[in-house]
């Protein structure tokens, strides 16, 4: 089979503090989405639910850990992680070239 590139999966979590409505596909900051109330008694079993103020669509992101990371600012797009990983690997290669050859110590 000829090599073909898999297209990246669509995501509602975007970089730069933006999220995308999965219905109308409009991007916006968290101010464009209203978090609906969750019953505190069952909060640990529930995913956050949002209403897009633009089109009124109500949705819940699939993984509560992803949205928690997004809201805390700890989530970055996969492209950034891949680019960082490549940079680290390039730097490791440069450091390896700069180190003198290690020779076995004769006793």
C-alpha positions as CSV (number, residue, x, y, z in Angstrom):
1,X,0.0,0.0,0.0
2,X,1.4,3.4,-0.9
3,X,2.2,5.5,2.1
4,X,-0.5,8.0,2.7
5,X,-0.6,10.6,5.4
6,X,-3.4,10.3,8.0
7,X,-5.1,13.6,8.4
8,X,-5.0,15.0,12.0
9,X,-8.1,14.4,14.1
10,X,-10.4,17.4,14.5
11,X,-10.4,18.8,18.0
12,X,-12.6,21.2,19.8
13,X,-9.6,22.2,22.0
14,X,-7.4,24.8,20.1
15,X,-4.2,26.5,21.1
16,X,-4.1,30.0,22.5
17,X,-7.0,29.6,24.9
18,X,-9.6,28.9,22.3
19,X,-12.2,26.2,22.0
20,X,-14.4,25.3,19.0
21,X,-18.1,24.7,19.0
22,X,-18.6,21.2,17.6
23,X,-21.9,22.3,16.0
24,X,-21.3,25.5,14.2
25,X,-17.5,25.2,14.3
26,X,-17.1,28.8,15.5
27,X,-13.9,29.3,17.6
28,X,-14.0,31.4,20.7
29,X,-12.5,32.0,24.1
30,X,-14.2,30.5,27.2
31,X,-16.3,33.7,27.4
32,X,-18.1,32.4,24.3
33,X,-19.2,29.3,26.2
34,X,-21.4,29.1,29.3
35,X,-20.6,26.2,31.7
36,X,-23.8,24.6,32.9
37,X,-24.2,23.8,36.6
38,X,-23.3,20.3,37.9
39,X,-24.8,18.8,41.0
40,X,-22.0,18.9,43.5
41,X,-23.0,15.5,44.9
42,X,-22.3,13.8,41.6
43,X,-19.6,16.2,40.2
44,X,-16.9,13.5,40.4
45,X,-19.0,11.3,37.9
46,X,-19.9,14.1,35.5
47,X,-18.2,15.8,32.6
48,X,-18.5,19.5,32.3
49,X,-21.3,20.7,30.0
50,X,-21.0,23.8,27.9
51,X,-23.5,25.9,25.9
52,X,-22.1,27.9,23.0
53,X,-23.5,31.4,23.4
54,X,-23.3,32.0,19.6
55,X,-25.5,29.1,18.3
56,X,-26.9,27.7,21.6
57,X,-25.4,24.2,21.1
58,X,-25.0,22.2,24.3
59,X,-22.1,19.8,24.4
60,X,-19.7,18.0,26.8
61,X,-16.1,17.5,25.8
62,X,-15.3,13.8,25.8
63,X,-12.6,13.6,28.4
64,X,-12.9,15.6,31.6
65,X,-9.1,15.5,32.1
66,X,-8.6,17.2,28.7
67,X,-10.9,20.1,29.5
68,X,-9.5,20.4,33.0
69,X,-6.0,20.7,31.4
70,X,-7.3,23.2,28.9
71,X,-8.9,25.4,31.5
72,X,-5.8,25.4,33.6
73,X,-3.6,26.4,30.7
74,X,-1.6,23.1,30.7
75,X,-2.9,21.7,27.5
76,X,-1.0,22.4,24.3
77,X,-1.8,21.3,20.7
78,X,-0.1,18.1,19.6
79,X,1.8,20.0,16.9
80,X,3.6,22.0,19.6
81,X,4.6,18.8,21.5
82,X,5.9,17.2,18.3
83,X,7.9,20.3,17.4
84,X,9.4,20.4,21.0
85,X,10.3,16.7,20.9
86,X,12.1,17.2,17.5
87,X,14.0,20.2,18.9
88,X,15.0,18.2,22.0
89,X,16.2,15.3,19.8
90,X,18.2,17.7,17.6
91,X,19.8,19.2,20.7
92,X,20.7,15.8,22.0
93,X,22.4,14.9,18.7
94,X,24.4,18.2,18.8
95,X,25.5,17.5,22.4
96,X,26.5,14.0,21.5
97,X,28.7,15.3,18.7
98,X,30.3,17.9,21.0
99,X,31.3,15.3,23.6
100,X,34.8,13.8,23.1
101,X,34.9,10.2,22.4
102,X,34.9,8.2,25.5
103,X,37.7,5.7,25.6
104,X,37.9,2.7,27.9
105,X,40.3,3.2,30.7
106,X,43.1,0.7,30.7
107,X,44.1,-0.8,34.1
